[in-house]
Amino acid sequence: MANSNLPRRIIKETQRLLSEPAPGISASPSEENMRYFNVMILGPSQSPYEGGVFKLELFLPEEYPMAPPKVRFLTKIYHPNIDKLGRICLDILKDKWSPALQIRTVLLSIQALLSAPNPDDPLADNVAKHWKANETEAVETAKEWTRVYASGA
């Protein structure tokens, strides 16, 4: 874990992520680049994503913690706040970012977004329209995508 080019804060956050993982979340730094994390989030229970294992990538830019981490889903997901490229619409990844926030907070917020999709602040317009027009059907589609794309691989 000794990487002298890394700011002390990133080293401390990484150590905490590894020693005290958040429930349902694993994040491990890449051996080639300690600013790049391989993340797995388990779909929260009682959500359309329950039973799914979602892979994400998280990258800490040079400006971190003054700028937010870059995070995206690698696993396909049917969600109004996540587009087909895996980009996530989450305020703390944009204008509500604060240097007081940590990687752990970001990952917990993404996990919470899976429990509470917000079609009123969409990134995937077609999914949001479906969610608003027929939430039951949209939830079924999300469950189907979870079975097809996020079944533990």
C-alpha positions as CSV (number, residue, x, y, z in Angstrom):
1,M,0.0,0.0,0.0
2,A,3.1,2.3,0.1
3,N,2.6,4.7,-2.8
4,S,4.5,7.8,-2.0
5,N,2.8,9.8,-4.8
6,L,-0.6,9.5,-3.1
7,P,-1.9,12.1,-0.7
8,R,-2.1,10.9,2.9
9,R,-5.9,11.3,2.8
10,I,-6.4,8.8,0.0
11,I,-4.1,6.3,1.8
12,K,-6.2,6.7,5.0
13,E,-9.5,6.4,3.2
14,T,-8.3,3.3,1.3
15,Q,-7.1,1.6,4.5
16,R,-10.5,2.3,6.1
17,L,-12.4,1.0,3.1
18,L,-10.4,-2.2,3.3
19,S,-10.5,-2.7,7.0
20,E,-14.1,-1.5,7.7
21,P,-16.1,-2.2,4.5
22,A,-19.6,-0.8,4.4
23,P,-22.3,-3.6,4.4
24,G,-23.0,-4.7,0.8
25,I,-20.1,-2.7,-0.7
26,S,-16.6,-3.7,-1.6
27,A,-14.0,-1.4,-3.0
28,S,-10.4,-2.3,-3.7
29,P,-7.8,-0.2,-5.3
30,S,-6.1,-1.3,-8.5
31,E,-2.6,-2.5,-8.1
32,E,-1.5,-0.5,-11.1
33,N,-3.2,2.8,-10.1
34,M,-4.2,3.4,-6.5
35,R,-6.5,6.2,-7.6
36,Y,-8.7,3.6,-9.4
37,F,-11.0,1.4,-7.5
38,N,-12.9,-1.7,-8.5
39,V,-16.2,-1.5,-6.7
40,M,-19.0,-4.0,-6.2
41,I,-22.4,-3.1,-4.7
42,L,-25.0,-5.6,-3.8
43,G,-28.5,-4.7,-4.7
44,P,-30.3,-3.6,-1.6
45,S,-33.0,-5.8,-0.2
46,Q,-36.6,-4.7,-0.9
47,S,-35.4,-3.0,-4.1
48,P,-35.8,-4.0,-7.7
49,Y,-32.0,-4.7,-7.6
50,E,-32.1,-7.2,-4.7
51,G,-29.9,-10.2,-5.5
52,G,-27.9,-8.3,-8.0
53,V,-24.1,-7.7,-7.9
54,F,-23.2,-4.5,-9.6
55,K,-19.7,-3.6,-10.7
56,L,-18.6,0.0,-10.7
57,E,-15.4,1.9,-11.3
58,L,-14.4,4.8,-9.2
59,F,-11.5,7.1,-10.0
60,L,-10.0,9.8,-7.8
61,P,-8.9,12.7,-10.0
62,E,-5.8,14.7,-9.2
63,E,-8.0,17.4,-7.7
64,Y,-9.6,15.1,-5.1
65,P,-10.8,15.9,-2.5
66,M,-11.5,19.4,-3.9
67,A,-13.3,17.7,-6.8
68,P,-15.6,14.6,-6.5
69,P,-14.6,11.1,-7.5
70,K,-15.6,9.9,-11.0
71,V,-17.9,6.9,-10.6
72,R,-19.8,4.8,-13.1
73,F,-21.6,1.5,-13.3
74,L,-20.0,-1.2,-15.4
75,T,-22.9,-3.5,-15.0
76,K,-26.0,-2.7,-17.1
77,I,-28.8,-1.4,-14.9
78,Y,-32.4,-0.2,-15.5
79,H,-32.6,2.9,-13.3
80,P,-33.9,6.4,-14.0
81,N,-30.8,8.1,-12.5
82,I,-28.2,5.9,-14.3
83,D,-27.7,6.1,-18.1
84,K,-26.7,3.4,-20.5
85,L,-23.1,4.4,-20.2
86,G,-23.2,3.9,-16.5
87,R,-23.1,7.5,-15.6
88,I,-24.8,8.4,-12.3
89,C,-27.0,11.4,-11.6
90,L,-26.3,12.1,-7.9
91,D,-26.0,15.6,-6.5
92,I,-22.9,14.8,-4.4
93,L,-21.0,13.7,-7.5
94,K,-21.8,17.2,-9.0
95,D,-22.7,20.5,-7.4
96,K,-23.3,19.2,-3.9
97,W,-19.8,17.8,-3.6
98,S,-17.8,18.8,-0.5
99,P,-14.2,17.9,0.4
100,A,-15.6,16.8,3.8
101,L,-17.3,13.8,2.0
102,Q,-15.3,10.6,1.5
103,I,-15.3,7.7,-0.9
104,R,-17.3,5.6,1.6
105,T,-20.0,8.3,1.7
106,V,-20.2,8.3,-2.1
107,L,-20.6,4.6,-2.3
108,L,-23.3,4.5,0.5
109,S,-25.2,7.2,-1.4
110,I,-25.1,5.2,-4.6
111,Q,-26.3,2.2,-2.7
112,A,-29.2,4.3,-1.3
113,L,-30.0,5.5,-4.8
114,L,-30.7,1.9,-5.8
115,S,-33.2,1.7,-3.0
116,A,-34.9,5.0,-3.9
117,P,-34.8,5.7,-7.7
118,N,-35.8,9.4,-8.4
119,P,-37.6,9.7,-11.8
120,D,-38.0,13.4,-11.1
121,D,-34.3,14.0,-11.6
122,P,-33.5,11.6,-14.4
123,L,-30.4,10.9,-16.4
124,A,-32.1,8.2,-18.4
125,D,-35.2,10.0,-19.7
126,N,-36.8,7.0,-21.3
127,V,-36.5,5.0,-18.1
128,A,-37.8,7.9,-16.0
129,K,-40.8,8.3,-18.3
130,H,-41.5,4.5,-18.0
131,W,-41.1,4.8,-14.2
132,K,-43.6,7.7,-14.0
133,A,-46.1,6.2,-16.5
134,N,-46.1,2.7,-15.1
135,E,-44.0,2.2,-12.0
136,T,-45.0,-1.5,-11.5
137,E,-43.9,-2.4,-15.0
138,A,-40.7,-0.3,-14.8
139,V,-39.8,-2.1,-11.5
140,E,-40.4,-5.5,-13.2
141,T,-38.0,-4.4,-16.0
142,A,-35.4,-3.4,-13.4
143,K,-35.8,-6.8,-11.8
144,E,-35.4,-8.6,-15.1
145,W,-32.3,-6.6,-16.0
146,T,-30.9,-7.4,-12.5
147,R,-31.5,-11.1,-13.2
148,V,-29.9,-10.9,-16.7
149,Y,-27.0,-8.6,-16.1
150,A,-26.2,-8.6,-12.4
151,S,-26.5,-12.2,-11.3
152,G,-23.3,-12.5,-9.3
153,A,-20.8,-12.7,-12.2
